[in-house]
């Protein structure tokens, strides 16, 4: 709460500083702001996902307006963190950091990224229309902020949604998708699992998918969490264990070998009519709605993720873009101008139409947007109730996620019981946190 | 010649002209020449091999995490203690040796069979085609072999399940079930490396003097007797090379498995090199990963020495 208040204060302060420069504000234009940096090249890592393809289609316009060249390196998600860490440690070329929400603590603590206030307080660089308050507070807080400071602006934004095959549901006698996880398992599960088809697929491959899409997705709606207030493990609490037991039970309605399913396999299973429902990131909507990649276009339904006993706690994920500290002053300025432009209110509609998912509230209030993009209402609803620390965002997450991935998968395979797995993760996670100095007061309890 | 004499005299090792003209001993070659020939190789080895090795030894003694360089400190052998007490390390080591123990004998046996067939006289054209096709699996990039496997063993769209379907067998989840996934990578390793064994043995068979082999064939028609007493002694150097190379290759097997299963499902195909990569580049714990790599290196060296000792002695 304190962090949110600080964030609001910061946003208000930034807005105030912009109001104090009315003359500059009225005169500000991207072309003029970029004049001193024409000819500068900025380097950034992009992922092989729809939001980045959308951005790449927009980049030529930015380059034409500014004379700044944006040099994009594409890579799969699994390589993006390692590539950037190596680049920052070695003082490499990257001028912009692409930050998954679970990397922000890591990047900020290592001072690899520059707080946005440096640029927002510079009237030459700050777009008067920046309007931080227009971002969904949850996305700005979770994807772009650490310890009350804004570093990155939300760029590629996701919420977990329930995608379903409405034709299969209707055939089985259901009017709509399940409201709760309990309904999904107890009512929809048995009815929709037959003749080689399955009710549900929960992508659980042993990588970040296991931690974020499978493990975390099941503990939060049941009232569980990774850590308690003292940063001790909360995974052995009754609520967390209930969620994890629920996942084990639910596996009977999933395809065999679900621990080998990544996003592609889960999306494909729904797209080919093999499963009736999946919980996936909003960014997969274009894939499922495209007749070239989906056989269920006419039957595709989208809803918020089901609620658990603790409410709706949908999976939260997304990326912000921040200026890298290692860039020189010119590159930093050019990088900021690009970040500000690509995430701007003005460009949000174009980005959305090209397949990206902006975090600007204003774009979703536009007339006709909900009809053009049927996933929008569910997405907007999901971003009202998400948990920023859905996965802890501190610097220790890369080590902890490896532990969760190993033992979470072993639980699902039945190699260890849920209790044993949760205890193993707890013990190892606390060892990492102790080593980091959280328990002797060396580090603030930020996640 | 005059120049050579001057150079050798320059080092105080005067050699009579007639003798030096007949035979140039290595100790008469100038240091500059020796360094000129050996230097580039030694320097390359030092830069590419020894310096990173020394760096790995150094990092293995430190708490060295790329994302926490501020808290880097000397911790002695703590990383090694961690390796020896870590069940994940020994499980990965167990999987790696299981792969080695199953795949290597099969590769040697089948490779030997193929080599003996190709060594028999007759049908020359077919044998040429076969020899050429044997090169294809091992000439294919490891990572591509893994990607091919990922597609071919796919549960729904893979050609393997499609072929099984023609015979009435239900689709098998090759890469989704831990036991099947491990069996699949063993099979795939055998597919890729059996031809290598076959070609090495075939080369070995061609070194058997034809008159010796002919004489043996006049004595007996038993192929095993000929193989055991006549051909095998000529195959021992090749066999030793196969054992050393394939053992080292298997212990550092990474690309094929990484692209095919990424070590999954669960940890079922996480070989030791995948574990080291995960610790070093996904958890960024370079210190622990270096310690794991050092232990693996020692095990590889010991195994290689054992092979040389036991097999070369028989030659």
Interface residues (C-beta under 8 A of the other chain):
Chain A: X81 X82 X85 X86 X89 X106 X110 X205 X206 X207 X256 X257 X258 X259 X260 X261 X272 X274 X395 X398 X399 X402 X406 X409 X410 X412 X413 X415 X436
Chain B: X65 X66 X67 X68 X69 X70 X71 X88 X155 X156 X173 X175 X176 X177 X178 X181 X261 X262 X263 X264 X265 X266 X267 X278 X279 X281 X282 X283 X284 X285
